[in-house]
Structure formats: C-alpha cells, structure tokens
C-alpha cells in the first residue's frame, strides 16, 4: 500500500489563488475517525473527485488547536 504522502502527491493541486474562485461555495466539514490502515484506501478513492490544496509547494500542513474549557470540560458538557 502506498504511503499517505505519496498518495497526496498524486492528487491534482489547487492553489490559494485558485480557491478564490470557489470560496463562495458552501463548505461543510465532516470529521470521521477511521483506522490509519484505512486512510490510504479512502484517499485513493477520493482523488478522482477532489483537489489537494498546495501552499508553497507543501501539501501537508501542521496546525495546533487550543480549546478553552474548564478542567472538567464544563463547556463541552453544556454544548452536548
């Protein structure tokens, strides 16, 4: 099975400038938890219908998310 980075390189890229033309489209973020072993299969199936955003030649970006809540996760509990 090909490595994830190799699969991402096989996607057609889309730049930030090109994204300007589609920024008014509805965006829906849906998150799924899947085993890492399944991810290459999902990516291979998706590449015919999706682009990958490329910024400064990079297709993989790291980011940190900071969640503000109490130690007992009160805001999360109230939201649920």
C-alpha positions as CSV (number, residue, x, y, z in Angstrom):
1,X,0.0,0.0,0.0
2,X,1.4,3.4,-0.9
3,X,2.4,5.8,1.8
4,X,-0.1,8.6,2.5
5,X,2.4,11.3,1.4
6,X,2.8,9.5,-2.0
7,X,-0.9,9.4,-2.4
8,X,-1.3,13.1,-1.6
9,X,1.3,13.8,-4.3
10,X,-0.9,12.1,-6.9
11,X,-3.9,14.4,-6.3
12,X,-4.4,17.4,-8.6
13,X,-3.3,20.5,-6.7
14,X,-5.3,23.7,-6.1
15,X,-3.6,26.9,-5.0
16,X,-4.9,29.6,-2.6
17,X,-5.4,31.9,-5.6
18,X,-7.5,29.2,-7.4
19,X,-9.5,28.8,-4.2
20,X,-10.7,32.4,-4.5
21,X,-13.0,31.3,-7.3
22,X,-14.7,28.7,-5.2
23,X,-14.7,30.5,-1.8
24,X,-18.4,31.3,-2.0
25,X,-19.3,27.6,-2.3
26,X,-21.0,26.0,0.7
27,X,-18.4,24.4,2.9
28,X,-19.2,21.5,5.1
29,X,-16.7,20.0,7.4
30,X,-17.5,16.5,8.4
31,X,-15.0,14.6,10.5
32,X,-14.7,10.8,10.8
33,X,-12.5,8.6,12.9
34,X,-11.0,5.8,10.9
35,X,-8.1,3.4,11.4
36,X,-4.9,4.7,9.9
37,X,-4.8,1.5,7.8
38,X,-8.0,2.5,6.0
39,X,-6.8,6.1,5.2
40,X,-4.8,5.2,2.1
41,X,-7.9,3.4,0.6
42,X,-10.1,6.5,1.3
43,X,-7.6,8.8,-0.3
44,X,-7.2,6.7,-3.4
45,X,-10.9,6.6,-3.8
46,X,-11.2,10.4,-3.3
47,X,-8.6,11.6,-5.7
48,X,-10.8,11.4,-8.7
49,X,-13.2,13.9,-7.3
50,X,-11.1,16.2,-5.1
51,X,-8.1,18.5,-5.3
52,X,-5.5,19.0,-2.6
53,X,-4.6,22.5,-1.5
54,X,-0.9,23.2,-2.1
55,X,0.8,26.2,-0.4
56,X,4.4,27.0,-1.1
57,X,4.9,23.5,-2.6
58,X,3.5,21.8,0.5
59,X,0.5,19.5,0.6
60,X,0.7,18.6,4.3
61,X,0.3,21.3,6.9
62,X,0.5,21.1,10.6
63,X,-1.5,23.2,13.0
64,X,-2.3,23.4,16.7
65,X,-5.8,23.9,18.1
66,X,-6.3,25.3,21.5
67,X,-9.6,24.6,23.2
68,X,-10.7,26.8,26.1
69,X,-12.7,24.9,28.7
70,X,-12.5,24.0,32.4
71,X,-10.6,21.1,33.7
72,X,-13.9,19.2,34.0
73,X,-14.9,20.1,30.4
74,X,-18.0,22.1,31.5
75,X,-18.4,24.0,28.2
76,X,-18.3,20.7,26.2
77,X,-20.9,19.1,28.5
78,X,-23.2,22.1,28.3
79,X,-22.9,22.1,24.5
80,X,-23.8,18.5,24.3
